Amino acid sequence: MSDENGTPDTSAGSPASPGSPTGRAAGTPAAGTGPGIGPGAGPRPEPLRFFGTTWVDHDPGLRGYAVRRVAAAAGSLVAAAVSCLVLRLAYQGIAIADLGGFVTLLVVVMFAVCSALAFRHTWEGFAERPDPDRQASLRGLLAIGFVGSLLAYFFRTLTEAPGESLHRKELEEARRRHTQRATRRTGNPSKKRRNN
């Protein structure tokens, strides 16, 4: 629930509930508002995957920020290890099929290059919003290099929640703009009375 107006608070990117008066997706800003700003309310933090909004104040507790970071780091590392095991089994299958040294080398190089590119793309996505068109064009490459994406996620969780610095910067900018708009709207009431 939102503290400001008592309306249900849904996570960003999820569709609005059937009874929602706006009919917009929950992460879609209303006209005249910025990202994460609800109508008639101040800026709200955008939830991060696996972290919710615990990244804002680094909430303590069993379901808090630190525990989630440890769980996300362990989960991504385990997923990367299991993925490497699956790739190893696939490599053994190619070797057993005896397709030739060139095909085997080509497959190994393809996975290595795609993993490196996926790592870089994922890592850069934590610092700035990726271009949706570029993201769509790289979908196949990212799917092949999924191990690189998992490793990027793991290494980022060692320092912060993945995407935290980007979201914090956007939240602070949205709060600054909101404060400026509120100051401009209210102005100095005593001057307005004198003019009338």
FIGUDREN-194720 format. One record per residue (C-alpha): residue number from 0; x, y, z; residue in one letter. Coordinates in steps of 0.05 Angstrom, whole numbers, plus 32768, in hexadecimal, padded with zeros to 4 digits. Layout:
N
(r NUM (X Y Z) "A");
...
***
This chain:
196
(r 0 (8000 8000 8000) "M");
(r 1 (8017 8046 7FF2) "S");
(r 2 (801F 8071 8030) "D");
(r 3 (800C 80B0 800A) "E");
(r 4 (7FC7 80A0 7FF0) "N");
(r 5 (7FB4 805A 8009) "G");
(r 6 (7FB2 803A 7FC4) "T");
(r 7 (7FCF 7FF6 7FB6) "P");
(r 8 (8018 7FFA 7FA3) "D");
(r 9 (802A 7FC9 7F6A) "T");
(r 10 (8070 7FB8 7F53) "S");
(r 11 (808C 7FDB 7F16) "A");
(r 12 (8080 7FBA 7ED3) "G");
(r 13 (8045 7F8F 7EEB) "S");
(r 14 (8001 7F9C 7ECC) "P");
(r 15 (7FD0 7FC6 7EF2) "A");
(r 16 (7F9B 7FA0 7F18) "S");
(r 17 (7F57 7F98 7EF6) "P");
(r 18 (7F38 7FCC 7F25) "G");
(r 19 (7F70 7FFE 7F1A) "S");
(r 20 (7F53 8042 7F0A) "P");
(r 21 (7F8D 8055 7EDD) "T");
(r 22 (7F8D 8017 7EB0) "G");
(r 23 (7FD9 8021 7EA8) "R");
(r 24 (8011 7FF0 7EB8) "A");
(r 25 (802A 7FFC 7EFF) "A");
(r 26 (806E 8015 7EE8) "G");
(r 27 (8052 8045 7EB4) "T");
(r 28 (8054 808D 7ECA) "P");
(r 29 (8016 80B8 7EC5) "A");
(r 30 (8017 80F6 7E99) "A");
(r 31 (8042 812C 7EB8) "G");
(r 32 (8067 80FC 7EE6) "T");
(r 33 (80AC 80DD 7EE1) "G");
(r 34 (80C2 8095 7EEC) "P");
(r 35 (80AD 807A 7F2F) "G");
(r 36 (807F 80B5 7F3E) "I");
(r 37 (8037 80A7 7F4C) "G");
(r 38 (8000 80DB 7F3F) "P");
(r 39 (7FFA 810A 7F7B) "G");
(r 40 (8033 80E8 7FA0) "A");
(r 41 (807E 80EE 7FA5) "G");
(r 42 (80AF 80C2 7F80) "P");
(r 43 (80AC 8078 7F91) "R");
(r 44 (80E7 8049 7F8B) "P");
(r 45 (80E4 8016 7F53) "E");
(r 46 (80E9 7FCE 7F6D) "P");
(r 47 (8125 7FA5 7F58) "L");
(r 48 (811F 7F5C 7F47) "R");
(r 49 (812B 7F31 7F86) "F");
(r 50 (8135 7F70 7FB0) "F");
(r 51 (80F3 7F95 7FAC) "G");
(r 52 (80FE 7FDA 7FCA) "T");
(r 53 (812D 7FC2 8002) "T");
(r 54 (8166 7FE3 7FDB) "W");
(r 55 (814D 8029 7FEC) "V");
(r 56 (815E 8029 8036) "D");
(r 57 (8184 7FE6 8038) "H");
(r 58 (814D 7FC9 8064) "D");
(r 59 (8166 7F9A 809B) "P");
(r 60 (8147 7F58 80B0) "G");
(r 61 (813D 7F12 8096) "L");
(r 62 (811C 7F2B 8057) "R");
(r 63 (8148 7F69 8052) "G");
(r 64 (817B 7F83 8022) "Y");
(r 65 (81BA 7F5F 803B) "A");
(r 66 (8198 7F1B 803D) "V");
(r 67 (817C 7F24 7FF8) "R");
(r 68 (81C0 7F38 7FDD) "R");
(r 69 (81E0 7EF9 7FFA) "V");
(r 70 (81A8 7ECE 7FDE) "A");
(r 71 (81AB 7EEF 7F99) "A");
(r 72 (81F7 7EE6 7F97) "A");
(r 73 (81F3 7E9D 7FAC) "A");
(r 74 (81B9 7E8F 7F7D) "G");
(r 75 (81DB 7EAE 7F40) "S");
(r 76 (821D 7E8A 7F4F) "L");
(r 77 (81FA 7E47 7F57) "V");
(r 78 (81D2 7E53 7F17) "A");
(r 79 (8213 7E64 7EF2) "A");
(r 80 (8235 7E25 7F0C) "A");
(r 81 (81FA 7DF9 7EF8) "V");
(r 82 (81FA 7E1B 7EB3) "S");
(r 83 (8244 7E0C 7EAA) "C");
(r 84 (8236 7DC4 7EBC) "L");
(r 85 (81FF 7DC1 7E87) "V");
(r 86 (822D 7DE0 7E53) "L");
(r 87 (8263 7DAD 7E66) "R");
(r 88 (8231 7D75 7E59) "L");
(r 89 (821F 7D94 7E16) "A");
(r 90 (8269 7D99 7E04) "Y");
(r 91 (8272 7D4F 7E15) "Q");
(r 92 (8236 7D3F 7DE9) "G");
(r 93 (8256 7D63 7DAF) "I");
(r 94 (8298 7D3F 7DBC) "A");
(r 95 (8275 7CFC 7DBE) "I");
(r 96 (8250 7D0C 7D7C) "A");
(r 97 (8295 7D17 7D5E) "D");
(r 98 (8280 7D52 7D33) "L");
(r 99 (82C8 7D67 7D29) "G");
(r 100 (82F8 7D95 7D4B) "G");
(r 101 (82E2 7DD3 7D24) "F");
(r 102 (8298 7DCD 7D3A) "V");
(r 103 (82AD 7DC0 7D82) "T");
(r 104 (82DB 7DFD 7D82) "L");
(r 105 (82A5 7E27 7D61) "L");
(r 106 (8272 7E15 7D97) "V");
(r 107 (82A3 7E23 7DCF) "V");
(r 108 (82B7 7E67 7DB1) "V");
(r 109 (826E 7E79 7DA6) "M");
(r 110 (825B 7E6C 7DEE) "F");
(r 111 (8299 7E90 7E08) "A");
(r 112 (828E 7ECE 7DDC) "V");
(r 113 (8243 7ED1 7DEB) "C");
(r 114 (824F 7EC9 7E35) "S");
(r 115 (8282 7F02 7E35) "A");
(r 116 (8253 7F2F 7E0D) "L");
(r 117 (8218 7F1D 7E3B) "A");
(r 118 (8243 7F2D 7E78) "F");
(r 119 (8255 7F71 7E5D) "R");
(r 120 (820E 7F81 7E46) "H");
(r 121 (81F0 7F6C 7E89) "T");
(r 122 (8226 7F92 7EB1) "W");
(r 123 (821A 7FD2 7E89) "E");
(r 124 (81CF 7FC9 7E93) "G");
(r 125 (81D9 7FD2 7EDE) "F");
(r 126 (81F4 8018 7ED3) "A");
(r 127 (81C6 8032 7E9C) "E");
(r 128 (8184 801F 7E7E) "R");
(r 129 (818F 7FF3 7E40) "P");
(r 130 (8171 8008 7DFD) "D");
(r 131 (8133 7FDD 7DF3) "P");
(r 132 (8141 7FD3 7DA8) "D");
(r 133 (8189 7FBE 7DB5) "R");
(r 134 (8171 7F90 7DED) "Q");
(r 135 (8140 7F6E 7DBE) "A");
(r 136 (8176 7F65 7D88) "S");
(r 137 (81A6 7F46 7DBB) "L");
(r 138 (8173 7F16 7DD9) "R");
(r 139 (818F 7ED8 7DB6) "G");
(r 140 (81D7 7EEA 7DC8) "L");
(r 141 (81C3 7EF5 7E11) "L");
(r 142 (819F 7EB2 7E12) "A");
(r 143 (81DD 7E8E 7DF8) "I");
(r 144 (820A 7EB3 7E28) "G");
(r 145 (81DE 7EAB 7E65) "F");
(r 146 (8219 7E95 7E90) "V");
(r 147 (8238 7EDA 7E86) "G");
(r 148 (81F8 7EFC 7E9C) "S");
(r 149 (81F5 7ED1 7EDB) "L");
(r 150 (823D 7EE0 7EEC) "L");
(r 151 (8232 7F2B 7EE1) "A");
(r 152 (81F7 7F27 7F11) "Y");
(r 153 (8221 7F02 7F44) "F");
(r 154 (825B 7F33 7F42) "F");
(r 155 (822C 7F6F 7F47) "R");
(r 156 (8209 7F53 7F85) "T");
(r 157 (824D 7F53 7FA8) "L");
(r 158 (824A 7F9F 7FAA) "T");
(r 159 (8200 7FB1 7FA4) "E");
(r 160 (81BD 7F9A 7F8C) "A");
(r 161 (81C2 7F95 7F40) "P");
(r 162 (81A9 7FD7 7F24) "G");
(r 163 (81A7 7FF9 7F68) "E");
(r 164 (81D4 8034 7F55) "S");
(r 165 (81AC 8042 7F16) "L");
(r 166 (8169 803F 7F3A) "H");
(r 167 (8184 8069 7F74) "R");
(r 168 (819C 809F 7F43) "K");
(r 169 (8158 809E 7F1F) "E");
(r 170 (8133 80A2 7F61) "L");
(r 171 (815C 80DD 7F7A) "E");
(r 172 (8152 8101 7F38) "E");
(r 173 (8107 80F4 7F3A) "A");
(r 174 (8104 810E 7F82) "R");
(r 175 (812B 814C 7F6F) "R");
(r 176 (80FC 815A 7F34) "R");
(r 177 (80BF 814D 7F60) "H");
(r 178 (80D9 817E 7F95) "T");
(r 179 (80E6 81B3 7F60) "Q");
(r 180 (80A0 81AA 7F43) "R");
(r 181 (8080 81AD 7F88) "A");
(r 182 (80A8 81EC 7F9A) "T");
(r 183 (8094 820E 7F58) "R");
(r 184 (804A 81FC 7F63) "R");
(r 185 (8047 8216 7FAA) "T");
(r 186 (8075 8251 7FA3) "G");
(r 187 (806E 8286 7FD9) "N");
(r 188 (8024 828C 7FEE) "P");
(r 189 (802F 82D0 800F) "S");
(r 190 (8046 82EF 7FCD) "K");
(r 191 (8008 82D3 7FAA) "K");
(r 192 (7FDA 82F3 7FDE) "R");
(r 193 (7FFC 8337 7FD6) "R");
(r 194 (7FF4 8335 7F8A) "N");
(r 195 (7FA9 8328 7F92) "N");
***
